[in-house]
Amino acid sequence: MNTVLSQDSFLFILQGQWQSGVFLYKCKFREQLMASYVESSLTTGEKVEQRAQITNVIYVRPVFWLVVAVLFCLGGLGIVPVALFIVTAISLIRTFLVVSTTELAVTNKRVLAKFGIIKRSTIELNLTSVESVNLEQGILGRVLNYGSLVFNGTGSSGVPVPYISHPLEFKKLVLEKAEAAAKGA
């Protein structure tokens, strides 16, 4: 189910899907406002096999503190509740920007990751260079199916990518592609 909301020239597309019995909406404005890093860095003959997403669980902490701040503000307008509300709102906006600007994909040749808008950090690891992919997942991560993947490659130490939805499936795909690339090389 796609819903398009337009306000002046700012376009949002909300894509909904069922996951774990909950209908989740994902705001996809990155494709409308800026080119995808993964798409723009593909080489000749390279195609995206799978993309990973940051989990929506990352929003729990800022939303919790926003609710606490609103409750304090309703109790009385002191400087502390207003300051808490402002800091929490900024944290929620920052979290939204982190989620919407992080890209992670595996192609038929590489593993690509991009973080940030203004200060961009990228990871590009050839599949033939992938030595291991470690999964770090706590109890809550196991229950809600998210975790951090740490990519280890030839000549590089562990590169962590936190809060990935369905990390085990993405890890399995990366390792299968790396094994196929090693056999083909």
N, C-alpha and C positions, 0 to 999 in steps of 0.2 A: 504494500500500500504506500503510495507516494503522495504527499501533500505539498503543494507549492504555495509559498507565501511571498508576496512581493511588496516591498515598502520602498517607494521611490525607485532607485536603481539597485537596491540591495536585495539580493535574491537568496532565499533559504529553501532547501529541499529537505523535507523530513521524510526519512525512510523508516518504515516500521517493519518489524519482524518478530516472530515468536521465538523466544529462547527461554528454556527452563520454565515454561508455563506463564511467562510474563511478556507482555507486548512492549518491546523496547523501541524508542525512537532515537535515531542517530541524525544529528544535524550535519549536513554535508554542504558547507559553504565554500570549502577550500577549492573545489573544482570550478566554481563560478568566479572566485576572486583571484586566484593565482594558479599557475600551472602546477601540476603534480610533479614533485621532484623525481619520483620513480619513473614516471612516463618520459620526462625530459632527459633522463640520463641513460635510457636504453640504447644499446649499441646495435649495429646492423645484425639482424637475425636473432636478436634477443627478445623474448616475450615474457610477460609476467605470468608465473604459474599460480601463485597464491599470495594474497595480502593478509596481514594480521592487523588486528585492531586493539586499541587500548580499551580496557574494560571500563564499564560505567561505574564500577565500585569505587573508582578514584574520586567520585563526586560525594561519597558518603560523609567524609569528615567535614568538608566545607559547608555542606547542606545542614549537617547537624549543628555546627556552630552558628550558622545563619539563623536557624530556628531558635537557638538559645538567645542570640542577640535580639531577635524580634520580641521574644517573651520578656526579656529584660527591659526593652524599650517600651513595651506596653505597660509595664509596672511603674514606670516613671522615667522621665527624660533627664537622666543625669549624664555627665560627660563620659563615664565608663561604658554604659550600654551603647551610646552612640558611636564611640570609638571602636568598640567590639563589632558593631554592625558594619562600620566602614572597612575595617581590616578583613572581616569575613567576606564581605562582598568582593573586595579586591582578590582575595584568595580563590573565590569561586570563579571569577573571571579568568584568573591565571590558570586554574585547572582546566577550564573550557578551552583556553588557547593551547595548552599542552596537548590535550586530547585531539583537538582539531588540526594541529599542525604536525603531529607525529605520523610518520609513514614507515611501514615495515613491509617488505615484500621479498619473495624469493622468485628469481627468474630462472630460465634454463641455463644461465651462466654464473649468476652472483646472488648474494644476499645483500639487500640494500636497506638501510635505515636512515631516516632523517628526523632531526629534532629541531624545533625552534623556528621563529619567524625572522627576527632581526639578526640574532646571533645563531647562525645555522651550524649544526654539527651533523656530520654524516659518517656512516659506516658503509664501506663497500668491501665485501669479502668474496673473492672468487670461490666458487664451489669446490674447485680442486685444492684450495688452501684450507678448507674447513677441516679441523682436526677433531673437534668435539663441540657439542652443544649441551650445556648443563642447564637443568631446570631447578629453580629455587621457588618453592611453593610451601606456604604455611598451611595450617589447618583451614583457616577461612578461605584461602586461595584454592584449596582442594574442593571445598564444599561449593564455592561459587565459580570454579573453573577459570582461575586466572593465576598468573605467576610471572616470574622474571626468567628470561632466557639469557644465558651468558655464552657468547660465541667465542670460541678459541680457534685461532687460525695460525698457520705457519708464520712465524715472525711477529705475532701479536699476542699480547696477554688478553685475558678475558674481557670482553666488551659486553656489559650488561644492558639489557633492554627490559625495563620494568613494566608491570601491569598489563601484560598481554592476555587477551581473551583466548581461551582454548590453546594454551601454550604447548600441550603435549602433541596435539595434531600438527601444529606448525613445526615443532622440533622434529617430529617423525618425517615430515615432508622435506625439510632441509637436509636431514641425514640421508634420506633416500636419493635426493638429487645429487648430494655430494659424492655418494657411493657410485652412482651412475656416471658422474663426471670423471671420477678417478679411473673407472674401468675404461672409459672412452678416451682417456688421455694417453 
